[in-house]
């Protein structure tokens, strides 16, 4: 493809990570480098209060965690369909709506693609989950409309959408050698999405694939929910969650739930919330726990805790041994640990809901589980060992095939753009 020639972009705007792909002259999708040689970009924005600049991705997270004064935002996709989207939030540069921050992130993705490819994209296909909002079609439509508005504000003129698991199926189809019935399992940061689809080399060039999509399903449970649950079970009790106070009652829990939820953490750093946290002291029998809570809030350590919990989850899933989670930046010597058994125990109920969604998707396809040829895995959270173990228990006769966990959806979106 000559530099500057019209091209199609597939944009996977994820809760935790984002990626972009385009199809080259050879007909194969290629991921666009977005941060150095990295083809995935953490969906993070940092407003630097020291020099009034805006940073993205790993750069944004690194600046925040090293103590640069400013405002970090992640999990922005989780706000689509919520009442918070149009609200304005304080940044070092003034009040900005979350809608505009999403537009600014998409603009940055587009600028990085333009710098690599040259010229303007002729068409942009953006991935969307099966449900932005569970069991609420009106809010789901509102969420897609907000995403369209953000993309247009970012300078993309011709925008369409494709379900993320279907995009992943289009990417996988390039590698199958015969007609195959596939359960595409796309587990990202915000949603777990499933599609039962018929794929095959004779079907690749068909424009209308409606008859090949046998069922779709999704649930708003995924990686950030796993992180939140692990934080609530392993870290928040060290700050007072479930602690019994002198009057025989637990410390009020809302502050801990917000502290374990990435996109809510910044709301805890207001003077009003800090004052409310100080007033909780009378609810503690062991005031050391309260001291830790105040340290976290006053020193703005919430995102660091969330990041460390996520990393510990990943490490514990990579080996069967215990993974240390040091919290010495809160109090010298403070620590907890995760292992695969603990992660499995803590996530049991969430994983059960995700498996129920997968089974319901297969049921609605009209196929028995034994008729599936393969389960295709994409999305970063599909690497979690307890999740894969749950899939094997639920579909014991069906092999698992791992795709490109962070780039498969973007590549499939680029292929989808060729069909439109």
C-alpha positions as CSV (number, residue, x, y, z in Angstrom):
1,X,0.0,0.0,0.0
2,X,1.6,3.3,-1.1
3,X,2.2,5.7,1.8
4,X,-0.7,8.1,2.0
5,X,-3.1,5.9,-0.1
6,X,-6.7,5.5,1.3
7,X,-6.8,2.7,3.8
8,X,-9.2,1.1,6.3
9,X,-8.5,1.1,10.0
10,X,-9.8,-1.4,12.5
11,X,-9.8,0.2,15.9
12,X,-10.2,-2.0,19.0
13,X,-10.8,0.6,21.8
14,X,-10.6,-1.5,24.9
15,X,-11.3,-1.0,28.5
16,X,-7.7,-1.9,29.4
17,X,-5.8,-1.8,26.1
18,X,-6.3,-0.6,22.6
19,X,-5.0,-1.7,19.2
20,X,-5.2,-0.6,15.5
21,X,-4.8,-2.7,12.3
22,X,-5.0,-2.2,8.6
23,X,-5.0,-4.5,5.6
24,X,-1.9,-4.3,3.4
25,X,-1.6,-4.9,-0.4
26,X,-1.1,-8.6,0.3
27,X,-4.6,-8.8,1.8
28,X,-3.3,-9.5,5.3
29,X,-4.0,-7.4,8.3
30,X,-1.1,-5.8,10.1
31,X,-1.1,-4.2,13.5
32,X,0.1,-0.6,13.7
33,X,2.9,0.2,16.2
34,X,1.4,2.6,18.7
35,X,4.1,3.1,21.4
36,X,7.6,2.4,20.2
37,X,7.4,-1.1,18.7
38,X,4.4,-2.1,20.9
39,X,1.2,-2.7,19.0
40,X,-1.1,-2.4,22.0
41,X,-1.6,0.8,23.9
42,X,-3.0,0.9,27.4
43,X,-6.2,2.9,27.4
44,X,-4.9,5.5,29.8
45,X,-4.8,9.3,29.7
46,X,-2.7,11.4,32.1
47,X,-3.1,15.1,32.5
48,X,0.2,16.4,33.7
49,X,-0.2,19.2,36.2
50,X,3.4,20.1,36.2
51,X,3.8,21.1,32.5
52,X,0.1,21.0,31.4
53,X,0.7,18.3,28.8
54,X,-1.4,15.2,28.1
55,X,0.1,11.7,27.9
56,X,-1.2,8.3,26.8
57,X,-0.6,4.6,27.3
58,X,2.4,3.3,29.2
59,X,3.8,6.8,29.3
60,X,0.7,8.0,31.1
61,X,0.8,5.2,33.7
62,X,4.5,5.5,34.3
63,X,4.4,9.3,34.9
64,X,1.6,8.8,37.4
65,X,3.2,5.9,39.3
66,X,6.5,7.8,39.6
67,X,4.8,10.6,41.4
68,X,4.3,13.3,38.8
69,X,1.5,15.5,39.9
70,X,-1.6,15.1,37.7
71,X,-4.8,13.2,36.9
72,X,-4.7,9.6,35.5
73,X,-7.8,8.1,33.8
74,X,-8.3,4.5,32.8
75,X,-11.2,2.2,32.0
76,X,-12.9,5.1,30.1
77,X,-14.8,2.6,28.0
78,X,-16.6,1.5,31.1
79,X,-18.3,4.9,31.2
80,X,-20.1,4.4,27.8
81,X,-23.8,4.0,28.6
82,X,-23.4,5.5,32.1
83,X,-24.8,8.8,33.4
84,X,-21.2,9.9,34.1
85,X,-20.3,10.2,30.4
86,X,-21.4,13.8,29.9
87,X,-20.3,15.0,33.3
88,X,-17.3,17.2,33.5
89,X,-14.3,16.4,35.6
90,X,-11.4,18.5,36.9
91,X,-8.1,18.2,35.1
92,X,-5.0,20.5,35.4
93,X,-6.3,22.2,32.2
94,X,-9.8,22.8,33.5
95,X,-13.1,21.0,33.4
96,X,-13.4,18.4,30.7
97,X,-16.3,15.9,30.0
98,X,-15.5,12.2,29.9
99,X,-17.0,12.2,26.4
100,X,-14.4,14.6,25.3
101,X,-11.6,12.6,27.0
102,X,-12.6,9.5,25.0
103,X,-12.6,11.7,21.8
104,X,-9.1,12.9,22.8
105,X,-7.9,9.3,23.2
106,X,-9.3,8.2,19.9
107,X,-7.7,11.3,18.2
108,X,-4.4,10.2,19.6
109,X,-4.9,6.7,18.2
110,X,-5.7,8.2,14.9
111,X,-2.7,10.5,14.9
112,X,-0.4,7.6,15.6
113,X,-1.9,5.6,12.8
114,X,-1.6,8.5,10.4
115,X,2.0,9.0,11.4
116,X,2.8,5.4,10.6
117,X,0.6,5.0,7.4
118,X,0.4,8.5,6.1
119,X,-2.8,10.2,4.8
120,X,-6.3,9.8,6.2
121,X,-8.2,6.6,6.6
122,X,-11.0,6.1,4.1
123,X,-13.0,4.0,6.5
124,X,-12.8,3.2,10.2
125,X,-14.4,0.2,11.8
126,X,-14.6,0.3,15.5
127,X,-15.2,-2.7,17.7
128,X,-18.0,-2.8,20.2
129,X,-19.0,-5.4,22.9
130,X,-22.1,-7.5,22.4
131,X,-23.6,-5.4,25.2
132,X,-22.2,-2.0,26.3
133,X,-24.9,-2.2,29.0
134,X,-26.4,-5.5,30.1
135,X,-30.2,-5.9,29.7
136,X,-30.8,-2.3,28.7
137,X,-31.2,-1.9,24.9
138,X,-31.9,1.9,25.1
139,X,-28.7,2.6,27.1
140,X,-26.8,0.3,24.8
141,X,-27.8,2.3,21.8
142,X,-26.9,5.4,23.7
143,X,-23.4,4.0,24.3
144,X,-22.8,3.3,20.7
145,X,-24.1,6.7,19.7
146,X,-21.7,8.3,22.2
147,X,-18.8,6.2,20.7
148,X,-19.8,7.4,17.2
149,X,-19.8,11.0,18.4
150,X,-16.4,10.6,20.0
151,X,-15.0,9.0,16.8
152,X,-16.3,11.8,14.6
153,X,-15.0,14.5,17.0
154,X,-11.6,12.7,16.7
155,X,-11.6,13.3,12.9
156,X,-12.9,10.0,11.5
157,X,-15.4,10.7,8.8
158,X,-16.7,7.3,7.7
159,X,-17.3,5.2,10.8
160,X,-19.0,1.8,11.3
161,X,-19.1,-0.7,14.1
162,X,-18.7,-4.5,14.4
163,X,-19.1,-6.8,17.3
164,X,-15.7,-7.6,18.8
165,X,-16.1,-11.4,18.9
166,X,-17.3,-11.4,15.3
167,X,-14.2,-9.4,14.4
168,X,-12.0,-12.0,16.2
169,X,-13.8,-14.7,14.2
170,X,-12.9,-12.9,10.9
171,X,-9.2,-12.9,12.0
172,X,-9.2,-16.6,13.0
173,X,-10.9,-17.6,9.7
174,X,-7.8,-16.7,7.8
175,X,-6.1,-19.7,9.6
176,X,-8.7,-22.4,9.3
177,X,-8.4,-25.0,6.5
178,X,-11.9,-26.4,6.5
179,X,-15.4,-25.4,7.6
180,X,-15.3,-25.1,11.3
181,X,-17.9,-24.4,14.0
182,X,-16.3,-22.0,16.5
183,X,-17.2,-20.5,19.9
184,X,-15.3,-17.2,19.8
185,X,-14.5,-16.2,23.3
186,X,-13.4,-12.5,23.7
187,X,-12.5,-11.7,27.3
188,X,-11.2,-8.1,27.7
189,X,-11.1,-5.7,30.5
190,X,-14.8,-4.8,30.6
191,X,-16.9,-7.5,28.9
192,X,-16.9,-11.2,28.2
193,X,-18.3,-11.7,24.7
194,X,-19.2,-14.9,22.9
195,X,-20.1,-15.8,19.3
196,X,-20.9,-19.2,17.7
197,X,-20.0,-18.8,14.1
198,X,-19.4,-21.0,11.1
199,X,-16.0,-20.3,9.5
200,X,-14.2,-21.7,6.5
201,X,-11.9,-20.8,3.6
202,X,-14.8,-20.9,1.1
203,X,-16.7,-18.3,3.2
204,X,-14.0,-15.7,3.6
205,X,-14.9,-13.6,0.6
206,X,-18.7,-13.5,1.3
207,X,-20.0,-10.0,1.9
208,X,-23.1,-11.1,3.8
209,X,-22.1,-13.4,6.7
210,X,-25.4,-13.1,8.6
211,X,-26.3,-16.8,8.1
212,X,-22.9,-17.9,9.5
213,X,-23.4,-16.1,12.8
214,X,-25.4,-18.6,14.8
215,X,-25.6,-16.8,18.1
216,X,-24.0,-14.0,20.1
217,X,-24.0,-13.3,23.8
218,X,-22.1,-11.2,26.3
219,X,-22.0,-10.1,30.0
220,X,-20.4,-7.1,31.6
221,X,-17.9,-9.1,33.6
222,X,-14.2,-9.3,32.7
223,X,-10.7,-8.4,33.7
224,X,-11.3,-5.2,35.6
225,X,-14.1,-7.0,37.6
226,X,-11.6,-9.8,38.4
227,X,-9.1,-7.2,39.6
228,X,-11.7,-5.4,41.7
229,X,-12.7,-8.7,43.4
230,X,-9.1,-9.6,44.2
231,X,-8.5,-6.2,45.6
232,X,-11.6,-6.4,47.8
233,X,-10.5,-9.9,49.1
234,X,-6.8,-9.4,49.4
235,X,-6.0,-5.7,49.9
236,X,-9.1,-3.8,51.2
237,X,-9.3,-5.9,54.4
238,X,-5.9,-4.5,55.3
239,X,-7.5,-1.0,55.2
240,X,-10.6,-1.9,57.1
241,X,-13.1,-3.7,54.9
242,X,-15.2,-6.1,57.0
243,X,-13.4,-4.8,60.1
244,X,-15.6,-4.9,63.2
245,X,-15.7,-1.6,65.1
246,X,-16.1,-1.0,68.8
247,X,-19.9,-1.0,68.5
248,X,-19.9,-4.4,66.9
249,X,-20.6,-3.2,63.3
250,X,-18.5,-3.3,60.2
251,X,-16.7,-0.2,58.9
252,X,-19.0,1.3,56.2
253,X,-17.9,-0.4,52.9
254,X,-18.6,2.0,50.0
255,X,-15.2,3.7,50.2
256,X,-13.5,0.4,49.8
257,X,-15.6,-0.6,46.8
258,X,-14.8,2.7,45.1
259,X,-11.1,2.3,45.9
260,X,-11.1,-1.1,44.2
261,X,-12.8,0.2,41.1
262,X,-10.3,1.9,38.7
263,X,-12.6,4.6,37.2
264,X,-14.0,5.5,40.6
265,X,-10.6,6.1,42.4
266,X,-10.1,9.7,41.4
267,X,-13.5,10.6,42.9
268,X,-12.0,9.7,46.4
269,X,-9.4,12.4,46.3
270,X,-11.7,15.3,46.9
271,X,-11.5,17.3,50.2
272,X,-15.1,16.2,51.0
273,X,-14.3,12.5,50.6
274,X,-11.1,12.8,52.6
275,X,-13.0,14.5,55.4
276,X,-15.6,11.7,55.3
277,X,-12.8,9.1,55.5
278,X,-11.3,10.8,58.5
279,X,-14.7,10.6,60.3
280,X,-14.7,6.8,59.9
281,X,-12.0,6.5,62.6
282,X,-14.7,6.0,65.3
283,X,-15.8,2.9,63.4
284,X,-12.4,1.2,63.8
285,X,-11.3,-0.9,66.8
286,X,-7.8,-1.2,65.3
287,X,-6.9,2.3,64.2
288,X,-3.8,1.1,62.3
289,X,-6.2,0.0,59.6
290,X,-7.6,3.5,59.5
291,X,-4.2,5.0,59.3
292,X,-3.5,2.9,56.2
293,X,-6.7,4.0,54.6
294,X,-5.8,7.7,55.1
295,X,-2.3,7.1,53.8
296,X,-3.7,5.7,50.6
297,X,-6.1,8.6,50.1
298,X,-3.8,11.4,51.2
299,X,-0.9,10.1,49.1
300,X,-3.2,9.1,46.2
301,X,-2.1,5.5,46.1
302,X,-5.3,4.0,44.8
303,X,-4.2,3.5,41.2
304,X,-0.9,2.0,42.3
305,X,-2.8,-0.6,44.4
306,X,-5.0,-1.3,41.4
307,X,-2.1,-1.7,39.1
308,X,-0.2,-3.9,41.5
309,X,-3.2,-6.2,42.0
310,X,-3.6,-6.6,38.3
311,X,0.1,-7.5,37.9
312,X,-0.1,-10.0,40.8
313,X,-3.1,-11.6,39.2
314,X,-1.1,-12.0,36.0
315,X,1.9,-13.4,37.8
316,X,-0.2,-15.9,39.8
317,X,-1.8,-17.1,36.7
318,X,1.6,-17.8,35.1
319,X,2.8,-20.1,37.9
320,X,1.3,-22.3,40.6
321,X,3.4,-20.7,43.4
322,X,2.5,-17.8,45.7
323,X,2.9,-14.3,44.3
324,X,3.9,-11.6,46.7
325,X,2.0,-8.4,46.6
326,X,4.1,-5.8,48.5
327,X,2.3,-2.8,50.0
328,X,5.3,-1.4,51.7
329,X,4.5,2.0,50.1
330,X,1.5,2.1,52.4
331,X,3.2,0.9,55.6
332,X,6.7,-0.7,55.9
333,X,6.5,-4.5,55.8
334,X,2.8,-4.5,54.7
335,X,2.1,-7.3,52.1
336,X,-0.3,-9.9,51.0
337,X,0.0,-12.8,48.5
338,X,-1.9,-14.4,45.7
339,X,-1.7,-17.9,44.3
340,X,-3.7,-19.7,41.7
341,X,-5.9,-21.5,44.2
342,X,-6.8,-18.2,45.9
343,X,-7.5,-16.5,42.6
344,X,-9.8,-19.4,41.6
345,X,-11.6,-19.3,45.0
346,X,-12.1,-15.5,44.9
347,X,-13.3,-15.4,41.3
348,X,-15.5,-18.5,41.4
349,X,-18.8,-16.7,41.3
350,X,-17.8,-14.3,38.6
351,X,-16.4,-17.1,36.4
352,X,-19.6,-19.0,36.9
353,X,-21.6,-16.1,35.5
354,X,-19.3,-15.9,32.5
355,X,-19.6,-19.6,31.9
356,X,-23.4,-19.4,32.1
357,X,-23.3,-16.8,29.4
358,X,-21.1,-19.0,27.2
359,X,-23.4,-22.0,27.7
360,X,-26.5,-19.8,26.9
361,X,-24.8,-18.6,23.7
362,X,-24.2,-22.2,22.6
363,X,-27.7,-23.2,23.5
364,X,-29.2,-20.4,21.4
365,X,-27.0,-21.4,18.4
366,X,-29.0,-24.6,18.2
367,X,-25.8,-26.7,18.6
368,X,-24.9,-29.0,21.4
369,X,-21.6,-28.3,23.1
370,X,-20.2,-31.5,21.6
371,X,-20.8,-30.2,18.0
372,X,-18.4,-27.3,18.5
373,X,-15.0,-27.9,16.7
374,X,-13.0,-25.4,18.7
375,X,-13.1,-22.6,21.3
376,X,-11.1,-19.6,20.0
377,X,-9.6,-17.4,22.7
378,X,-8.9,-13.7,22.3
379,X,-8.7,-10.7,24.7
380,X,-6.1,-10.3,27.4
381,X,-8.2,-11.7,30.2
382,X,-8.7,-15.0,28.4
383,X,-5.1,-15.9,29.4
384,X,-6.2,-16.2,33.0
385,X,-5.6,-19.8,34.1
386,X,-8.7,-20.1,36.3
387,X,-10.8,-18.8,33.4
388,X,-9.4,-21.4,31.0
389,X,-9.8,-24.1,33.6
390,X,-13.5,-23.1,33.9
391,X,-13.9,-23.3,30.1
392,X,-12.4,-26.8,30.1
393,X,-14.8,-27.9,32.8
394,X,-17.8,-26.4,31.0
395,X,-16.8,-27.7,27.5
396,X,-14.7,-30.7,28.2
397,X,-14.8,-32.2,24.7
398,X,-13.8,-29.0,22.9
399,X,-10.2,-27.9,22.3
400,X,-9.0,-24.4,23.2
401,X,-7.1,-22.4,20.6
402,X,-5.3,-19.2,21.6
403,X,-5.4,-16.3,19.1
404,X,-3.6,-13.0,19.2
405,X,-4.9,-11.9,22.6
406,X,-4.3,-8.2,22.1
407,X,-4.4,-7.8,18.3
408,X,-6.8,-10.3,17.0
409,X,-9.9,-8.1,17.3
410,X,-8.2,-5.1,15.6
411,X,-7.1,-7.3,12.7
412,X,-10.6,-8.7,12.3
413,X,-12.1,-5.2,12.3
414,X,-9.7,-4.3,9.5
415,X,-10.9,-7.3,7.5
416,X,-14.5,-6.3,8.3
417,X,-13.9,-2.9,6.7
418,X,-13.1,-4.6,3.4
419,X,-16.6,-6.2,3.4
420,X,-18.6,-3.0,4.0
